Amino acid sequence: MKGIMTALLTSFNEDGTLNEKGLREVVRHNIDEMKVNGFYVGGSTGESFLMDERSRRDLLKIVKDEVGNSVTLIAQIGSLNIEEAVRLGKVAKELGYDALSAITPYYYKFSFQEIKAYYKRITEETDHPMVIYSNPAFTGAQFSIKDYGELLALPNVIGVKYTDTDLSKLTKLKELHKDKVFFSGADDMILQFAVSGADGAIGSTYNILGKQAIALYEAVQNADLKKAQQLQKQMNTVIAELENIGVYQAIKHVLKQYDIEAGYMKFPFRELTEDERKQAENIVNILSSGE
């Protein structure tokens, strides 16, 4: 389980319901055009924390139906409601997802032992491979190397989606846990992650930058750092534009320029203004020019 995984966008209708046709088009674009190695389904990019359990379940089913066994699938099933997380995990397992993932419990300042108990319960009750989703900037939960070691020692835990910028810690973790997989969660730093030993990357921008991310990882493997640096620079030009506008909204609007029904945002996210749509359309020109 390695390579470039797209954190999949979710296409919604204007009323907030799932747009199945659009969702399938986004999936096909990622497989057929971006050539990604897999999908991270139901993460923050997919706006899953704004969705009810039924919609999250339907999302998992539609994506699996469209993908089949063609690429790797990881289902993000994390929730503050542990029963919901377990139920979604069991659905993903039954559908044939390769692994589960779960965001660290957030909002409340849970102790490490409480967080560990959360993952232990999910992994025990689902009995399916688990990728810990560590995103300290959003959850406030920082793990030491010892903490990571305890989580990685839990049954069925196979790795971490490491959305942090402490690369020295990542390097040490790779040395200590050679049998585990570590995915970069920072799209603008995948070069640094790749050099530090990350096994791959999971990111929202790969919905439109998947080919560049794959080429970058291949360049690192071939010791062509000059090419890798050039690709990272190109990607970061686009990422900076996305961040100026609104990453998820802008990616959806870019996809629409390729006649992909990427849909609306889930409330309370707003839609782009007319000026912002024009800025997003300029990203298409940047992508076409390869600059």
N, C-alpha and C positions, 0 to 999 in steps of 0.2 A: 504494500500500500504506500506508493510514493508518487511523486510527480506534481503537476499543476492541477489543482482542484478549484473549480469555479464556485464561489459562494453565490448560490443561485438567487437571482432576483425573482420575485413573485409578481405575476401580472394580475392586477385586480380590475374589476369593472368599476364604474363610477360610484356605485353604491357600496363598494367595499367587499363584494363577493369575489370569489376566485374566477378569473377569466381562463378557462381551461384551454381554449384555442390559443390564446396568447402565451400561456405558460408552455405549451408544447412547442411553440415556435421559438421561444427563448432557449429551450433545451436543445432543439435541433441546431440552432445557430451555434451554440457552444460546442456541440459535437462535430458538426459538419464543417464549420468555418474556423472556429478557434482551435479545434483539435485537442481539447483539454483531456486530461486523464481521468477526470471524475467530477463529481458534484458534492458540495456541502449543502444539504437541503434543510431549510427551516432555521437558518441562522439569523443574525441581526440584519444582514443584507436582504433577506427574504421577508423582513418585517414581521417575523413570526411572533414576536412578543406583543404584537397588537392583534393577533388572531385568536379566535376561540379554538377549543380543542377539536371540534368537528372539522373546521377548516384546515387545521394543521394535519389532521389525519388524511383528509382528501388530497392535500398537497403531496404527501408522501406517496399516495396511491397513484396519482396522475404521473408524477415524475418517474416512478418505477415502471409504469406501463409504457411510457414513451422510451425510456432508456433500455429496458430489458436487461441484458447482461453485457452491454457493449462497453460500459465504463464503470469505474468504482463509484459506489454511492455511500455517503456518510449522512446519517440522519441526526440533526441537532434536535434533541427532544427535551432539553433542559427547561425547567419551570420551577417557580417558587412552590408550586403545588406538587409535592413528591408523587402523589398518586397519579396525577396527570402525566408526569414525566415517565413513570413506569408503564402506564398504559400505552403511551406513544412509542416507547421503546419496544414493547411487545408487538405492536402493529408493524413497526419497521422490521423487526426480526422476521415476522411471518411473511412480510412482503419480499424478503430476500436482500435487504440492505446489508452491505459488507460490514458496517460498523455503526455504532451510535456515537454521539457526542453530546455533551451537556455543559452549558455555561455554568460557571461557579455561581452558587446562590448569591443574590445581590440585594440591594437596598438595606436590609438589616446587616449590622456588623457581626456576622457569624464568626465564631472562633474557628481555628483550623480544625479542631476535632469535630465540630459540627459539620464543616464542609466535607471532611473525610467521611463522616457517617452518611452524608447525602450520596456521595459517589458509591460508597460500599453498598448501600441499599439498592440503588439502581442496578449496579453490576450483578448483585446477587439475584435480584428478582427477574432480571431480563436474561441473564446468562448469555450475553452477547458481547463481542469486542467493543471497548469504549475508548474514545479519544477525549481526554480532558480538554475543556475549552477554557484556557486561562487568558483573561483580558482585564488586567488590573486597573487600567485607566477607566474602564466602565464599571467594574464591580467593586473596586477598592480592595480586593483580596490579593495581597502580595505573598508569594510562596518562596521560602528559602530552598536551597538545594536539598536539605534534609526533608522539608515538606514534600517537595516533588518526589523524592525517593519513596516516601510513605504512600503517596497516591499511586505511583507507578508499580508498587508492590501489591496493590489490590488485585484480586482475581479478575481477569478479563480486560484490565487496563493495558492498552497496547501503545499508547503514546499521548502526545500533547499537541493541541493547536496553540502555539506559543505566540500570543499577540502582545509582545513586550519588546523593549529595545535593549535589554541587558544581554548583549551577545556573549559576554564573558561567561555569564551563567549558563547560557545555552551550550557553549563549547564544553564546559565542565559536565553538564548533564549528558551530553553525547558520549563523553569519555566514560562516564559511570554506568550508562544504560545503553550499551551498544545494540541491544536487542529490541529497543523501543524506537518508534518513529516520532519525529518532531517536524511539525509544519510551521512555516513562517506565516504570521498573520499580518505582516506589515508590507503592503504592496510596493511602497516606495523604497524599501530596503531589502528586496529579495536577493540582490547581489551579495550584500553583507551576510545575510542569512545563509545563502548557499555556500559561501566561503567558510562560514562558521560551522558547517556540517549539517544544516537542515536537510531533511529528506525530500522536501517539497514545499509547496506553498498553497495556502487557501486564501482567496481574496475576491472581493466584489468586482474590482476593475478587470478581472480576467474575462468578464462577460464581453468586454470589447478589446482587451489587451492579452488575451490568452496566448496567441501565437508568439507575441514578443516575450512573454514570460517563459514559455517553453524553450525558445531559442536562447534566452539568457542562461537558463539552467544547463542547456547543452554546451554552451560556450564555456561555462565554468568547468564542467566535466572534461572538456577538451583543453583546459588550461589556456583558453583564449580570453584573458582578462580584458584586453583592449576592446574586443567585440562586446563582452558582457557589460563593460562600463558604458559603451555607446548605447546599448539597448536600455540600460537602466535610465540613462539620461533622457532618451526618447519617451520612455514610459512616464518618467516623472514630470515631463512637460505636460502630458495629458492629465496626469493625476492632479497637478496643481490647478489646471483649468476646472476639473471636476469639483475640487474642494472649494473653489471660488463660487461655484454655482449652487452646489448641493449634490453630493456624490450620487446618491441613489436616483434622485430625480433626473440628473443629467445623463446618467447611463441609460435610463429608460428612454429619454428623448433621443439619444444617439441611436439606440436600437431602432426606434421608429423611423429614422432616416434610411434604414436598410429594409423598410417595409415589414418590420417585426412588430407584432401587436404587444408591446411591452406593458401597456395598460397604465392605470392610474396608481397614485400612492394611496396607502391606507391612512385614514384619518387618525391622528391630527396632523400628519405630514401635509404640507401644502404642495400645490402644483407650481411649476415654473411660471414666471412672468413672461411677457412677450420678449423683453430684452434678454432674459436669461435663456430662453429657447434659442435665440439667435446666437448667443455665446456657445450653447451646447452644439449647435449646428456647425460652428467653427471647428469643434473638436473633430468632426468628420473630415474636414479639410486637412487637419493636422495628421490624422491617421492615414489619409490617402497619400499625403506627401512623404510620409515616413520620416519626418523631421523630429 
